[in-house]
Amino acid sequence: PHAPAKEAIQTYDTVKENWVPGTLYEYVHPRDERRSEAKAARQNPPPMPPPPKAMNQGPPQNQRPLTVDQLLAEPEIPINAPSQSVQDAIASVFNSLSVDNIPEKVDQLQRHVKPEDYQWLCYYTVSRRASREANFHHQFITFFSQCRDKKTLFHRLINMTFECLRLMMKAVDEAVHSSSHRTALKSLGTWLGLITVGRDYPLKSKS
């Protein structure tokens, strides 16, 4: 639009799209105001928006699923742990067990383990050995088959296997994503079959 005569000082209102009464400075220096406003905006920029939240960080620490070791470390049935020396002796037997020294290791175990330790022995065998060392399942079965109280021991081994499977089923959904969960479940299932059906022992549904 054409500016009016200077005698009638007016400024153009961009909002109303019309000329309105104004001052001489607004008429003569309209660009100076725009420059001042731009300078003020540069000196006082608007605050930056907060950064976006990172994706795929997983649940909080206290809500993360338990690992296989954590699941199997807390049995729901009472198990009295033997003395530390007996635990060390049992671990030593299994660490050095081989096909060639099974009779020797059976004698070594029976010198240290008493009947009241069988519950812990069998839970240790299932949770710490059979669930991890599938290649040694047959070796473990041969070992217990030569023990003095093999009938009692195998009965305890079956019960402890069911207990470990119950614990693992608490986090069965993790088997979809965790290879360690899948491996443990597969090893325990194979072990249960070997010490029951594999020995002509019926696998009862009430178990």
Contacts in CASP RR format, 6 or more apart in sequence:
PFRMAT RR
TARGET T0000
AUTHOR 0000-0000-0000
METHOD contacts of the structure
MODEL  1
PHAPAKEAIQTYDTVKENWVPGTLYEYVHPRDERRSEAKAARQNPPPMPP
PPKAMNQGPPQNQRPLTVDQLLAEPEIPINAPSQSVQDAIASVFNSLSVD
NIPEKVDQLQRHVKPEDYQWLCYYTVSRRASREANFHHQFITFFSQCRDK
KTLFHRLINMTFECLRLMMKAVDEAVHSSSHRTALKSLGTWLGLITVGRD
YPLKSKS
1 12 0 8 1.000
1 19 0 8 1.000
3 10 0 8 1.000
3 12 0 8 1.000
3 27 0 8 1.000
4 10 0 8 1.000
4 19 0 8 1.000
6 27 0 8 1.000
9 21 0 8 1.000
9 22 0 8 1.000
9 23 0 8 1.000
9 24 0 8 1.000
9 26 0 8 1.000
9 27 0 8 1.000
10 19 0 8 1.000
10 20 0 8 1.000
10 21 0 8 1.000
10 22 0 8 1.000
10 27 0 8 1.000
11 19 0 8 1.000
11 20 0 8 1.000
11 21 0 8 1.000
11 22 0 8 1.000
11 23 0 8 1.000
11 26 0 8 1.000
11 27 0 8 1.000
11 30 0 8 1.000
12 18 0 8 1.000
12 19 0 8 1.000
12 20 0 8 1.000
13 19 0 8 1.000
13 20 0 8 1.000
26 33 0 8 1.000
58 64 0 8 1.000
65 171 0 8 1.000
65 174 0 8 1.000
65 178 0 8 1.000
66 170 0 8 1.000
66 171 0 8 1.000
67 180 0 8 1.000
68 131 0 8 1.000
68 168 0 8 1.000
68 180 0 8 1.000
68 181 0 8 1.000
68 184 0 8 1.000
71 167 0 8 1.000
71 168 0 8 1.000
71 170 0 8 1.000
71 171 0 8 1.000
72 127 0 8 1.000
72 128 0 8 1.000
72 131 0 8 1.000
72 164 0 8 1.000
72 167 0 8 1.000
72 168 0 8 1.000
72 184 0 8 1.000
73 127 0 8 1.000
74 167 0 8 1.000
75 123 0 8 1.000
75 127 0 8 1.000
75 163 0 8 1.000
75 164 0 8 1.000
75 167 0 8 1.000
76 163 0 8 1.000
76 166 0 8 1.000
76 167 0 8 1.000
77 163 0 8 1.000
79 119 0 8 1.000
79 120 0 8 1.000
79 123 0 8 1.000
80 116 0 8 1.000
80 119 0 8 1.000
80 120 0 8 1.000
81 87 0 8 1.000
81 120 0 8 1.000
82 113 0 8 1.000
82 114 0 8 1.000
82 116 0 8 1.000
82 117 0 8 1.000
82 120 0 8 1.000
85 112 0 8 1.000
86 112 0 8 1.000
86 113 0 8 1.000
86 117 0 8 1.000
87 120 0 8 1.000
87 124 0 8 1.000
89 108 0 8 1.000
89 109 0 8 1.000
89 112 0 8 1.000
89 113 0 8 1.000
90 109 0 8 1.000
90 112 0 8 1.000
90 113 0 8 1.000
90 121 0 8 1.000
90 124 0 8 1.000
91 124 0 8 1.000
92 108 0 8 1.000
93 105 0 8 1.000
93 108 0 8 1.000
93 109 0 8 1.000
94 125 0 8 1.000
94 129 0 8 1.000
96 105 0 8 1.000
97 105 0 8 1.000
97 136 0 8 1.000
97 139 0 8 1.000
97 140 0 8 1.000
97 143 0 8 1.000
98 139 0 8 1.000
99 139 0 8 1.000
99 142 0 8 1.000
102 139 0 8 1.000
102 142 0 8 1.000
102 143 0 8 1.000
102 146 0 8 1.000
103 146 0 8 1.000
105 143 0 8 1.000
106 143 0 8 1.000
106 146 0 8 1.000
106 147 0 8 1.000
109 147 0 8 1.000
110 147 0 8 1.000
110 148 0 8 1.000
113 121 0 8 1.000
115 149 0 8 1.000
115 152 0 8 1.000
118 149 0 8 1.000
118 152 0 8 1.000
118 153 0 8 1.000
118 156 0 8 1.000
119 156 0 8 1.000
119 160 0 8 1.000
121 153 0 8 1.000
121 156 0 8 1.000
122 153 0 8 1.000
122 156 0 8 1.000
122 157 0 8 1.000
122 159 0 8 1.000
122 160 0 8 1.000
123 160 0 8 1.000
123 163 0 8 1.000
123 164 0 8 1.000
125 140 0 8 1.000
125 144 0 8 1.000
125 157 0 8 1.000
125 160 0 8 1.000
126 157 0 8 1.000
126 160 0 8 1.000
126 161 0 8 1.000
126 163 0 8 1.000
126 164 0 8 1.000
126 188 0 8 1.000
126 191 0 8 1.000
127 160 0 8 1.000
127 164 0 8 1.000
129 136 0 8 1.000
129 140 0 8 1.000
130 137 0 8 1.000
130 140 0 8 1.000
130 161 0 8 1.000
130 187 0 8 1.000
130 188 0 8 1.000
130 191 0 8 1.000
131 164 0 8 1.000
131 184 0 8 1.000
131 187 0 8 1.000
131 188 0 8 1.000
131 191 0 8 1.000
132 184 0 8 1.000
132 187 0 8 1.000
133 187 0 8 1.000
134 186 0 8 1.000
134 187 0 8 1.000
134 190 0 8 1.000
134 191 0 8 1.000
137 187 0 8 1.000
137 190 0 8 1.000
137 191 0 8 1.000
137 194 0 8 1.000
138 194 0 8 1.000
141 194 0 8 1.000
141 195 0 8 1.000
141 199 0 8 1.000
144 150 0 8 1.000
144 153 0 8 1.000
144 154 0 8 1.000
144 157 0 8 1.000
147 153 0 8 1.000
154 195 0 8 1.000
154 199 0 8 1.000
154 201 0 8 1.000
157 195 0 8 1.000
158 192 0 8 1.000
158 195 0 8 1.000
158 196 0 8 1.000
158 201 0 8 1.000
158 207 0 8 1.000
159 207 0 8 1.000
161 188 0 8 1.000
161 189 0 8 1.000
161 191 0 8 1.000
161 192 0 8 1.000
161 195 0 8 1.000
162 192 0 8 1.000
162 207 0 8 1.000
164 188 0 8 1.000
165 185 0 8 1.000
165 188 0 8 1.000
165 189 0 8 1.000
165 192 0 8 1.000
168 181 0 8 1.000
168 184 0 8 1.000
168 185 0 8 1.000
168 188 0 8 1.000
171 181 0 8 1.000
172 181 0 8 1.000
172 185 0 8 1.000
174 181 0 8 1.000
175 181 0 8 1.000
175 182 0 8 1.000
175 185 0 8 1.000
192 203 0 8 1.000
193 203 0 8 1.000
195 201 0 8 1.000
196 202 0 8 1.000
196 203 0 8 1.000
197 203 0 8 1.000
END
